[in-house]
Amino acid sequence: MPAPNLSEIDPSRHLLIAGPTASGKSALALAVAQAQGGVIVNADALQVWSCWRVLTARPDAAEEARAPHALYGHVTPEQSYSVGDWLRDLAGLVGQRLIVTGGTGLYLTALTQGLAQIPATPPALRAEADAILREPGGLARLLADLDPPTAARIDRRNPARVQRAWEVLRATGRGLSSWQNDTPPPLIPPADCQRILIEADRDWLARRIETRFHAMIRDGALEEVAAMLPHWHPDRQWARAIGAPELAAHLQGRTSLAEAIELAVIATRQYAKSQRIWFRGRMRDWTRRQAETLF
């Protein structure tokens, strides 16, 4: 793979690289780190889990040896992990030049815009919310319980966001929108960093996603899921890794491997679509770069 043109990247500032899955973020981050120095910091909510390396396309051992990496695979499955936890982990790294890369828009906007300091949800309350959401009409029930300001602002089609808002209100007696209105200053303000958003042609990205997932299967993704099958619970954060439910269904005898791969590829494409929607709505002031021309 040819080296990217790095002439537009300022080595004196932090660099943030966002983009949809399979768009080449990690390759660009590694090229920058090798050419200019810096610590590559994960901003992908799925790559934090210790049980997934191949399945989430985490950098492999050879790539990690070429430049310093942080916040990859550092969370064990029995733990819970939030954007607030990620910011606290990242705060200890800010004294050096960071190259923060990933596709979790919430992480990146929280890093540059700040995050409300909301108390953690008690496990029993989260279990109650999980149970409600599994029931027919559960999403509508959670929405109906929200305070009006939060209900007016939230993405009503996103079960995870609705559940989080419901949990916050029940746990604190205060709506999520009220907490968000008291957001502290960001850890890395936009003026202190360079922000690049990688965009990609939909068909080009779809082909990359399919090719990459087949490579994951060859490299051991199915074996990773098999190792976690004795602990499998679909509501756990780590179990929501893209492709994990589909491969688990195959290992449980509910689908063929070919069908599981096809469904996982479809799920990955849908995930990329949701990422693009977030980027368009929340990251309009980032510098756009086309993935196909990066290398």
N, C-alpha and C positions, 0 to 999 in steps of 0.2 A: 504494500500500500504506500503510495507516495506521501511525502510529508505535506501537511497543510501550510498555507500561507499565514504566518503568525505576525506579519508586520503591523496589523491593526490592533494587536493585543498589547496592552501596557503592562510590562513586568513589574511595575512599582505598585500596582494595586491588586486587591483581591479580584478574582475572576469567577463569575457565576455562569454556568452553562446549563440551560434548560432545553427540553425538547421531548418529543414523543418517544416511546420505547422503540429501540432498534434504529434510531436515527444517527448514531455515531458519536454520541456525547462522550462516552468513556474513551474512545480513541482520540478525540480532540483533546480531552483533559490530559491524557498521558503524553501526547505530543508537546503540549504546552509545558507540563512539568519537567520533561526531559530537556527542553530547549531553554526554559527560563527559570526553572526552580519553583518550588512550592509544594504544599501538601494537598493531595487530592482527597476531597472530603465527600462522602456519599450523601446525596440528597434524594434517595429513593427509599420509600417506606418499606418496600419488600426486600431490599438488599441488606437490611439490618439484621435479618434472622440468621442465626448460626447454622440452622438445618438446611438452608438453601444456598448453594453456590451456583451450580450449573443451571438450575431452573430459573433463577432470577438474573442470569447473565452477569454475576459479580465478576470483577477482575480475577483472573486465575493467578496462581502462585508466581508464574514468570512475569506477569504484568506488575504484580505488587512488588517484585524485586527491582523493577526498573525505576520506581519513584515511590516516595512515601504515600501511604494510603491510610485513611482514618474513617471510623464509623461504618465499616463493612463487617457484617457477620458477627457483631459484638453483643447481640441480644439473644438469650436462650429462649426456647419456646414456652417455658413455664412463666415467663415474665410478660407483663403488658408494656406497651411502648407507645408514646404519644409524640406529637409535634413539640410539646413542651419539654419532654425528655430529650428529644433530639437537640433542641436549642441549648439546653443546659450542657449536654455533652460537647456541642460545638463551641460553646463559650470559652472553654479551656484551651482552644486552639487558635484563637483570634490574634495572638501575639506574633504570628508568623504569616507569610503570604499563603492564602488559601485559594484553591481551585475547587469550588463547590459545584458538583455536577449530579444531576438526577432528573427524574421525570415527575416527582411529586410536587405539584404546584403549591400545595399548602405549605410545605416545608420552605420553599423558596420565597414565597410572599411573606411568611411569618419572619423569615430572616431579614428581609429588607423593609418590612412595614411594621414589624412588631407583633406581639402576640399577647392577648389578654391572659393574665395569670389566674386561671380558673382552677379551683381545688379538684383533686382527683375524684372520680366516681367510685363509690363503694362497690365492691364486687357483687354483693347481693342485689344492688339496684341495677347493675349492668345485666345480671342474669335475668331479672324481671323484664327489662327492656328487650333482651334477646327473645324471651318467650312470647312477648306481645307481638313482636315483629314477625314471628313465625306463623302467627294465627292469620286466618283470612280477614282482610281488612285491618291488619295490624298497623300498617303505615298510616292509614287515615286516623286511626285511634290515637297514635302518638302525635300526629299533627294537630288534632282537635284539642289536645291538652296543652299546647304551647301558648306562651304569652303572645298577645297580638303583635308587638314590635318584632319579635323573633320570627313569628309565622309569616309576616309580610316580607322579610328579608331573605329567608332561607330558600335553598333549592329544594322545592317540595317533592321532586322526583328522586332525590338521593337518600335512600334509607339510612345510610351511615351518618349523614349530616343531621337528619331529623332525629335519629336515635340519640346522637350526642347532645342536641339541644334539649331533648326531653330529659335526659339524665342530669344535665346541668341544672335545669329548673327544679327538678325533684330533689337534687342533692343540696342545692344552695338556697332555694327559695327566690332565686333571682334569674331573670331571663338571660339567655346567651347574648342577645343584642346589647343588654345593659353592661355585661362584662366586656364585650368588645369595644364599647364606647370609652372604656377606661384603659385602652391599650397603651403600654409603656413604649418608649422609643425603641427603634429596631436595633438589633445586635450589630448588623452591618448596614448602615444607611446607603441609599443609592449613590450618594456622592463619593463614598469610599470604595466603590467597586465598579468593575466593568461587567455588564450583563449581556449575555448573548443567548438568543432564543433560536434554536435550530428548527427550521421548518422543512417539510418534505412533501413532495408530490404523493398523493394518496396511493396511486398504483405502485409507484416505486417502493414506498414503505410497506405496502401489503406483501410484495414479493420478498422484501428483506425479512419481514416477520415470519413468513412461512419457511424460508430457507434457514433462518436462525433456529426455529423450533425443532426442525428435523435434526439440525446439528446438536441441539441440546439432548435429544433422545439418544443420539450416537455417543454423546459424551457422558451419559449417566444420569440424566434427569429422572428417568423412570426408577432407577435404583435409589435415588434420593427420596422419592415419594414412598417407595416400598419400606425404607428404613423408618419413616415416620408413621406408617400405617397403624402400628399398634397403639399409637397415641392420638389417632385421628379424631378430630372434633371439628366439624365445619364452621362453628362459630368462633373458633380461636383466630386471633389475628394472623398468625403464621400460616394457617390453613387457607387463607384467602389469596395466597400467591397465585398469579395468573398461570393456569395450566395444572396446578396442584389438584383441584377438585376433579378435573377431567381424568387425569392419570390415576387418581385414587379410585374413581369409578371403574376404570378398567381392571385395576388390581383386585378389586372386590368382585369381579366377574359380572359387572353390570353393562359393560360395553366392550367392543373390540378395541385393540390398540389403534387401528386405523381411524375408527370413529372418535376415540379420545383425542388423537392428534388433531383431527379436523376441527373438533369442538374447541380445543385449546387455541388453535390458530384464530378461529373466529372470535373467541373471548379476548385474545390479545389485540386484534384489530379494533374491537369495540372499546377496549381500554385506551388505545391510541386516540380514538375519536374523542373520548371524554377528556383526555389530556389536552387535545387541541382546543376544545371548547373552553377549558380553564385558561389556557394561555391567551386566547383571544380576548376573554373577558377581564382577566386580572393582570395581564403583563403586556399591556399595549405599548408601554414606553421602553421595552427592551429592544436591543438592536437585533434585527432579523438577519439570519444567514441561511442560505439554502443548502440542505444536507448534501444534495447531489454534486455540489461544486466545492465542498470542503476539502476533499482529497483528490 
